[in-house]
Structures are given as C-alpha cells and as structure tokens.
Amino acid sequence: MNKTNNRTILVAGATGYLGRFVVAELHQRGFKVRAITRNRERAESLGPWGAPSLDGLVDDWAIGEVTNSEFIANVAEGVDDVISTLGVTKQKANPWDIDYKANLSILHSSEKHGVKNFCFVNVIEGNKCPAQLTRAKTAFAQELVSSQISSQIINPPGYFSDMTQILQMARKGRVFLFSPKTIINPIHGADLAKFCIDRLLDGNKGSWNVGGPEVFTWQELAECAFQALGRPVRVATISPAVLPPIIGILRLFNKRMADTMRFVSWSMIHDCVGKSFGTHRLLNFYKDIVKKSDY
Ligand SMILES: NC(=O)c1ccc[n+]([C@@H]2O[C@H](COP(=O)([O-])OP(=O)(O)OC[C@H]3O[C@@H](n4cnc5c(N)ncnc54)[C@H](OP(=O)(O)O)[C@@H]3O)[C@@H](O)[C@H]2O)c1
C-alpha cells in the first residue's frame, strides 16, 4: 500500500488485544508504523478475540525486550508520535517493571528524539484503585503529564476482550457477580483504537475517560452473555466482604495473582463509565464468539 502520510508512529504493546487494532487503524489511515514486539512470529499470527494479525501492517519492526535499556534507548529515533498500550495483563511480569519503568524508558527515548505526541492507555479511575497494577500506571501517567511532550492519556473501562470472562462463566452455567447493579460501558478494541488515534492527531494535551456506546449493569452484562448463548439467565451474587480475606490468602502464595484479583474485583464493584464512543455492540461480539467456537 502506498503511504498517504509520511508521519511515523511507534506503537508499544502492538501485539496485545488493543495494540493490534491500533496498528491496523494507523495502517488503514496511511501512517507508517514502527511496532515493538518481543516475538514477530506471534505478532503476525491472529490476535485474541478477533484482534488482527499484524502481517503486512507494520513498516518497521523493533524486536526486543522493553525491559532492556539498550534496546529501548533509541526505539523512538525517527518517529513522530508514540502510542503505548504496553502494560501487564495476563503476563507474569511486575507492573512496576512494565507499566511504569518500560513506559518511562520509552518516554525518555521519545524526549531524546523530539517526538511530538505520546498517547498512553491508562485505566478509568485507576488512580483510586489500590492495586499495584493501577498504581504503576498512575505513576507513569504523572511522569508523562510533567514531560514537555504533548500527551494524551486515555482512560477506558474494561475491553470487550475482558468481558469474555462473563461469557465463559455463562457457558459453564452460572455467572458470579459481586455487585450486580454496578455499571460499566465496555469498549471494543477497534473503537478504542480510533479514539486514541483521533486524540493523538488532534495533538492537544489532556486526559479522557472513554467507554463503549452501551452502559450495562453487571446483571445486564450477564444477561447479554446468556442471550448470546441462547440459555436461561443464572446469576449468583457473592458478597464483596469475602474479597479482603481471599485476596489476603492468595497473596501468601501468588502476589501477582492477588493483585490482579484486587484490580478485577475493584472494577466490578465500582462504577466504570467513560464518555460513550464507538459503534460495536457487545451482544454481536458475544454472538460472533459463540458462532466461531464450540459453545
Ligand atoms: N483489557 C482491559 O479490559 C483493559 C481495560 C483498561 C485498560 N487496559 C490497559 O490497556 C492496555 C492494553 O490492554 P490489552 O487488553 O490490549 O492487554 P494485552 O492484550 O495483554 O497487551 C499488552 C501488551 O503489553 C505487552 N506486555 C505486557 N507485559 C509485557 C512484558 N513483560 N514484556 C514485554 N511486553 C509486555 C504485551 O506483549 P506480549 O503480547 O508479548 O505479551 C502486549 O503487547 C494495558 O496497559 C491494560 O492495562 C486494559
């Protein structure tokens, strides 16, 4: 494809659910893309939950470990802007090494090489959540705000990819919720990618809370999953009072898992709603998954 735009954009976290949609959208709009990955073969395979393969979408591969300071020092050389969706989700790493330090190293490289805009994907209300994961992200967001670079901090609630956990419980027969009336507007990766790129191209410094076009209670989310499966709704409520002792015990054996549980459960008992954006509907997303798998 002939590039219609000479601007080169570095994408960190390019192999993740959201990062793949970001790369695809940038490519589709005619930008040159430099993508950071630790495994090109995996990057060029299909991503999770409908996220695209990066095969043919990337102009320049930066292959290496984001924790390697030599590799990252000049990763932003020759690029105009950066979008970072880099962060620990299911990976075993410490969020302070990735969400904070590795993003900070990319920021330092960007400052050194005169990058114009740095768009960072954070978490909605992350500054209020006590998990190390969100603390590390909040700490990086603060560094970014104090940088001279024009920064766009995007704060979404859960992605459609994470809402598959509800579909998986529904498939097993019952959805367990901590707080059925709490609300969330989950967002599809393709919609969020568009929003991030639009804000980056506007070039204004700021922070935006953004979610998908539909606001659900967690009860309605569970009902949506059962509807996609064509099964009767079965929901059980667990008191959030059980969380501190469970997280405390889990912490003795696996600190990372305990921290993830703290983050996930926190998000399920606090309203997480950003400004509505996008067109993708959760029921269609669930139905597609059901159609393509052995549900
Ligand atoms: N998922 C949600 O519901 C949600 C909601 C709000 C905010 N967020 C944030 O949005 C960002 C993207 O989320 P996502 O769901 O797209 O996550 P994802 O699919 O796990 O992608 C995360 C990206 O970060 C990279 N990464 C993570 N740990 C790494 C490590 N130790 N070394 C090198 N690279 C590492 C991954 O590389 P590999 O592919 O090589 O592992 C991947 O490219 C994250 O920062 C997440 O915290 C997510």
PDBQT file of the ligand as one rigid body, heavy atoms in Angstrom, charges set to zero:
ROOT
HETATM    1  N1  LIG A 301      -8.149  -5.332  28.923  1.00  0.00    +0.000 N 
HETATM    2  C1  LIG A 301      -8.885  -4.421  29.550  1.00  0.00    +0.000 C 
HETATM    3  O1  LIG A 301     -10.047  -4.629  29.834  1.00  0.00    +0.000 OA
HETATM    4  C2  LIG A 301      -8.249  -3.091  29.898  1.00  0.00    +0.000 A 
HETATM    5  C3  LIG A 301      -9.057  -2.082  30.446  1.00  0.00    +0.000 A 
HETATM    6  C4  LIG A 301      -8.478  -0.841  30.716  1.00  0.00    +0.000 A 
HETATM    7  C5  LIG A 301      -7.127  -0.615  30.452  1.00  0.00    +0.000 A 
HETATM    8  N2  LIG A 301      -6.377  -1.642  29.947  1.00  0.00    +0.000 N 
HETATM    9  C6  LIG A 301      -4.951  -1.381  29.676  1.00  0.00    +0.000 C 
HETATM   10  O2  LIG A 301      -4.799  -1.253  28.260  1.00  0.00    +0.000 OA
HETATM   11  C7  LIG A 301      -3.521  -1.767  27.871  1.00  0.00    +0.000 C 
HETATM   12  C8  LIG A 301      -3.742  -2.819  26.775  1.00  0.00    +0.000 C 
HETATM   13  O3  LIG A 301      -4.583  -3.835  27.279  1.00  0.00    +0.000 OA
HETATM   14  P1  LIG A 301      -4.797  -5.190  26.451  1.00  0.00    +0.000 P 
HETATM   15  O4  LIG A 301      -6.037  -5.828  26.982  1.00  0.00    +0.000 OA
HETATM   16  O5  LIG A 301      -4.647  -4.929  24.996  1.00  0.00    +0.000 OA
HETATM   17  O6  LIG A 301      -3.554  -6.032  27.002  1.00  0.00    +0.000 OA
HETATM   18  P2  LIG A 301      -2.713  -7.225  26.322  1.00  0.00    +0.000 P 
HETATM   19  O7  LIG A 301      -3.508  -7.860  25.269  1.00  0.00    +0.000 OA
HETATM   20  O8  LIG A 301      -2.177  -8.064  27.411  1.00  0.00    +0.000 OA
HETATM   21  O9  LIG A 301      -1.495  -6.405  25.650  1.00  0.00    +0.000 OA
HETATM   22  C9  LIG A 301      -0.496  -5.847  26.463  1.00  0.00    +0.000 C 
HETATM   23  C10 LIG A 301       0.718  -5.533  25.617  1.00  0.00    +0.000 C 
HETATM   24  O10 LIG A 301       1.803  -5.250  26.535  1.00  0.00    +0.000 OA
HETATM   25  C11 LIG A 301       2.869  -6.174  26.284  1.00  0.00    +0.000 C 
HETATM   26  N3  LIG A 301       3.487  -6.647  27.521  1.00  0.00    +0.000 N 
HETATM   27  C12 LIG A 301       2.893  -6.967  28.683  1.00  0.00    +0.000 A 
HETATM   28  N4  LIG A 301       3.785  -7.452  29.567  1.00  0.00    +0.000 NA
HETATM   29  C13 LIG A 301       4.971  -7.444  28.919  1.00  0.00    +0.000 A 
HETATM   30  C14 LIG A 301       6.293  -7.818  29.284  1.00  0.00    +0.000 A 
HETATM   31  N5  LIG A 301       6.569  -8.339  30.481  1.00  0.00    +0.000 N 
HETATM   32  N6  LIG A 301       7.284  -7.661  28.380  1.00  0.00    +0.000 NA
HETATM   33  C15 LIG A 301       7.022  -7.165  27.160  1.00  0.00    +0.000 A 
HETATM   34  N7  LIG A 301       5.786  -6.788  26.744  1.00  0.00    +0.000 NA
HETATM   35  C16 LIG A 301       4.789  -6.926  27.614  1.00  0.00    +0.000 A 
HETATM   36  C17 LIG A 301       2.239  -7.360  25.591  1.00  0.00    +0.000 C 
HETATM   37  O11 LIG A 301       3.243  -8.047  24.872  1.00  0.00    +0.000 OA
HETATM   38  P3  LIG A 301       3.068  -9.623  24.561  1.00  0.00    +0.000 P 
HETATM   39  O12 LIG A 301       1.964  -9.718  23.552  1.00  0.00    +0.000 OA
HETATM   40  O13 LIG A 301       4.399 -10.017  24.037  1.00  0.00    +0.000 OA
HETATM   41  O14 LIG A 301       2.727 -10.282  25.886  1.00  0.00    +0.000 OA
HETATM   42  C18 LIG A 301       1.185  -6.686  24.733  1.00  0.00    +0.000 C 
HETATM   43  O15 LIG A 301       1.770  -6.201  23.569  1.00  0.00    +0.000 OA
HETATM   44  C19 LIG A 301      -2.880  -2.343  29.131  1.00  0.00    +0.000 C 
HETATM   45  O16 LIG A 301      -1.990  -1.412  29.650  1.00  0.00    +0.000 OA
HETATM   46  C20 LIG A 301      -4.051  -2.539  30.076  1.00  0.00    +0.000 C 
HETATM   47  O17 LIG A 301      -3.681  -2.432  31.424  1.00  0.00    +0.000 OA
HETATM   48  C21 LIG A 301      -6.902  -2.852  29.648  1.00  0.00    +0.000 A 
ENDROOT
TORSDOF 0
